[in-house]
């Protein structure tokens, strides 16, 4: 990788907009160019600029995990925003403020519990506004959602609540991570049997529900079902983790870490300015970064601001020398950085603020 690093800060994240555009185009191609079949999750990038690239590609529906991400989408003039969380406590009031402040965006949230729905209904009714809801279906992730067999009853309970409109079903299947694509297809088919039965059971009363399903690993299965709106997120930047697990993707890394040597403690080690405040550290040490063009490098330890790397001979490297790597898990890595350094024509071309990395923007 040949980049003019004169004004590039390290440790830092480098984003390549052309690669982001290519990844967006690839995902769109898999749904036949029908942008209405995509509701990308913005938890990976948390930036207005990537929102703008997605919107420019014709995508109008988005998913997010926090109020800050939802507000960022509203600031980007996204027409449809699904908060993939069941709003509770103060979150409900913040959601009310979002709806009132940004009338050009249509907001929705998840529901899997009648009492939660009642609370949302009561508060929204008191403000004289409506909120769309998606029924969150548990298809085996066992994190959130109601089992499909119980969902029809919940729908009947909440359909008449004031200030609430049932607009869709949501099913996230992050537990489906089979390495082999055929195994993944079978896993999806098995775990979505009850989901499909639910869809059929309520279709006469709710014929136009959006069926928002999946993430990045299952996207290569779900995209073939024209009834589904797919919700990948990592695809915009991609990462070393998914590249290793799912090589059948034609996605390319669009975000890299830059780090510099700050010391050479021994003949066989170098110290980089790459601590666990700079890259997601939830994985074991060997699964945090993949060095570019340096297969011999082994990250052996990290502290807050330092990363120790085993090398064959540290004498061949210089203090201040730059190295590049792909994060193993890009989503939490991005959240550790205030901005992304934009690279065009092999040089720094600008800065993208990671505006939604915090829990609050204005509301």
N, C-alpha and C positions, 0 to 999 in steps of 0.2 A: 504494500500500500504506500503510494507516494503522495504525501500531502505536505503543503507548506505549513509548518506548525508554529511559525514565528509568533502568532498572536493567539494560539489555541491553549486554553487552560487545561491543566491536568490536576487531579483526576477529573475527567469529564466525559460527556457523551457526545458523539458525533452522529448527526443524522444526515442522510442522503435523500433529499426530496424525490429525486428521479426514481430511486428504488422503491420508495413508498408508493409512488404513482403506479409503478409496475405491479406491485403486490395488490393494490386495489383493483387494477385492471384484470389481473389473474382471477381473483375471487369473483369479480363480476362475470367473467367469462364462464365460470362454472355454473352460474345460474342463468345462462343464456342471455346475459346482458340486462336482465330484468332487475333493476335496482330495488323494486318493491319487495323482492324476496330476501333482502338483506336488512338486518337491524344490528349493525356492528356495535360491539361493546367498546367504550372509550377508556376503560380502566387501564389499558396498556399505555396509551400515549398522553392522556390528560392535557392536551394542547389544543388551542384554538386553530392553529395552522393545519393540523392533521384533520380536524373537523372540516375545515374549509376545503381541503383536498377531497374528502369524502363527499361533501355536498356538491363540489364541482363535477364529480363523477356521476351525479344524479341520485345519490343516496339521500333519502329524506327521513328515514327512521333510524333511531339510535337507542342504545341501552347504556345504562351507567349504574354505578354502585353507591354513589354518595350524592348528597344535596349539592356539594360544590361542583361535581361533574355535571349534574343536571343543569345547574346555573350556567356553567361554561357552554353547554350546548345551546341554551337559550340565548346567550350572548353571541353565539355563532348563527343565530336565527334558524336553528334546526326545527323543522315543522312538527316532529313527533319524538317525544322523549319518554322512555320507559325506565323508571327507577326500579332496579331489580332488587328491591328490598321492601319488606312489609313495614310501612311507616308506623312508629309507635312513639308515645311521649312527645317531647318537643319537636321531633321529626315531622309530626303531622302539621304543626303550626308553621314550620319552615316550608313544608310543601304547599300549604295554603298561600304563603307569601310568594312563592315561585309562580303559582298559577295566576295570582293577582298582578304580579309585577311584569310578567312576560306573556301577555295574552296571545302573541303570535305563535307561541309554541304550545302544543297540546301535550300535557303531561299525563302519565299513568304510573301506578305503583302496583306491587304484588300484594295478593291476599291469600292466606291459607287458613284463616281462623275467623269464626263468626264474630267473636268479641272485638277483635282488632278491626274488622269491617265496621262494626257498630260505632266504635270510637271515631274512625275516619269519617263515617257518614254524619255523625252528630256535629263534629267540628266544621266540616265543609258546609253542611246545611246552615249552621249558624252564621257563616260568612256569605251565604247566598251564592255559592259557586259549586260546580260539579267536578268530579275527578273520575277518570277512567281507571278501571282495575283489571288486571290480568290474574286469573286464578293460578297460583303457583302449584304445579303438580310434581310430586316426588316420584321419579321413575327409577329410583335406585341409588341416587346420590346420598340420600339419608342426611341431608344437611338442612334443607328447608322444604316446604311444600306439603301438600296433603296427598295421600294415596289416591290414585284414580278411582278406586271403588267407592271412596267416600266423597269424592268431589261433587258429584251430581247433587247430593243432599245439601252440601254447602252452597252451591249455586242457587238452589231453590230458597235457601234461607236468606240469602243476601240480595237476591234480584230485585226485591221490592224496597230495599233500603233507600231512603232519599239521598240525593246528591252523589250517588254512585252509579256508574254505568259499566257493566261487564263487557269488556272489549276484546278479551283474548284469553288464551291459555298459555302458560309459560312452563317449559320443561328443560331444566339444565341437567346435562348428563356427564358431568365432569369425572365421574367414576369410570366411564368407558374409555379406556386408554390402551386397548389391545394394540400390540405392535404390528401385527399382521392385519392388513386392510380387510381381508375376507373374514377374519375373526371379529373385527370391529363391526362389520356389517351384520353378522349374526347376533352379536351382543346388542346392537341397536334394535334389530327386529324383535328379539326376545323381550327386551325391557320396555319397548313401546307398544306391546300388544294391548295392555290395559289402557294406555293413553288413547290409542286408536278406538278402542271400544267406547271410551268416554265421549270422544268426539262424535261418534256415530249416534250415541244415546241422546245427545243434546242437540243434534244438528237441526232438527225440525224447529226447535224453539230458538236456537242461536245459530243460524246458518252462516253468519258472516264473521265469526270470531277469528282473530289472528292467532295462528299457531306458531309461537316463537320458541324455537328449540335449539339446543346444542351449543357447542363452543367450537374451538379450533380443531381438536382431535376428531370429533364426529362430523365435522362439516363435510368431509369427503364422502360421507354416507348420506347425510340429510339433504344435501343440495340436489340430489336426484329425485326427491319427492316434491312435486310442484305445489303441494298444499302447504308446505312448511316455509316459514320465514326464518332464515338462519342467522345465528348471532355469534360469529367468531369475533375475536378481538385482537389476539396476538399477531394476526397476519400482517398488520400494517408495518411492524418492525421485524417480526419473526425473532427467533433466538436459537441458541445452540442446543437447548433442551429439546425443543420440538424438531429441530433439524435432524437430531440423532434418532429420535423416536419415530418420526414420520417422514422418511425420505421421499415418499411418493408425492409430497407437495412440490410444486414448482415455485415456491416462495423463496425470496432471497433476503438475507439479512440487510436491513436498512439502517441499523443503528449499531455503533461500535463504541467501545470504551477506549479512551486514550490514557496512558499512564507513563510516567517517566522514572528512570532510575534515580534514587536519591542517596543511595549508599551501596557499597560493595563489601559486605561484612566478612566474606571469606572467598577463597579460590573457587568455590562451587556454589555460591549464593549471591544473589543481588536483592536489593530491597527496593520495591516500587512504592509510589505514593498511592497505593491501592488497598485501603483497609476495608473493613466490612461496613463502613459508612458510605462507601462508594459503589458497592455491588451487593445485590441480594445475597444474604448469607444463610438462608434457611436450609440449603443443601449442604452435604458434606463437602469438604474443602476441594476435592477433585472435580466437583460438579458446580462450580461457581462461574468460571470463565473458560473460554477456548481461545488460546493465543493464535493470532494470525501469522502464518509463515514461520512459526516457532514451535514445531511439534516436540522439540526437546525440552521446552520449558515445563516445569512442574511447580504449581503453586502449592506450597507446603504448610504455610501458616498465615494467619491474618490477625492483626489487632485493629484498633479503631481507624488508624490512618496509614498503616503500613502493611505491605504484603511481601512475604519472603518467597523467593522463587529459586528453585534449584536449577542450575545451568551447568553445562560441561566445563566451562572455563570463563570465569567472570572477567578475566583480563582483556578479553576481546571486546568488552562493552565499555561505554563511557558514561560518567555521571551526566544526567540530563537527557540521555538517549530515550527516544520515544518508542513505545510498543503499543500494539492494537490488539483488541480481543473482542469476542462476542460474549455477552452475558448469557449464562445458562438459563436464567429466568428474567426476562426483560421487564415484566410489569412492575415488580417491586423495586427493580434497579432504577427505573425511570423516576419512581416516587422519591428516591433519595437525592435527586438533583433538582436545583432551582431552574435550570434551563438546559436546552439542547443547543449545541453549536452546529450550525448549518454548514455543510460542505457542498460547494458547487465548483466545478472546474478545479478540483484538488486544492481548494483554499477556503478559508473562512469567509462565508458570505452573509452571515447574520446570526441572530439568536432567536430561538423559540422558547418562550417562557412556559414552564410546566405549571400552568396556572391552577390546575385543580389538584395539585399534590397535597395541598392543605385541606382541611375539613370545611373551610368556609371561604367564600369569595366576598360576597356582600350580604347574603341572606343566611 
